[in-house]
Amino acid sequence: MQLNQLPLRQPAWVDRIDWDALSLAEGQRLREFGLCEGASVEALHRAGFLSGGALACRVGRMTIAMRRSHACAIMVRTEDRAIDEPAVPDSGGQSAAA
């Protein structure tokens, strides 16, 4: 889900950022605030009428404000694991011989 869709006060982790949707300066600013894949995030407050304004977020231990368009470029996940992490197959108690 996009960061702007994350329910308030729900911890999440940045899964992917669409850097092409941001200007170079915007991307650099977000990186300086610690926004990168794997960073912990939490939506704290939405400003504006009908949630069309800025979004206050906790990134790590820092609280930042970002435009709604920036939050739309950030995909988050709510579970603390990698999306592409393979499941460990059950060997059924047998060990492989070398």
Secondary structure as UniProt FT lines:
FT   HELIX           3..5
FT   TURN            8..9
FT   STRAND          12..17
FT   HELIX           19..21
FT   HELIX           24..32
FT   TURN            33..34
FT   TURN            37..38
FT   STRAND          40..46
FT   HELIX           49..51
FT   STRAND          55..59
FT   TURN            60..61
FT   STRAND          62..66
FT   HELIX           68..72
FT   STRAND          74..77
FT   TURN            83..84
FT   TURN            92..93
//
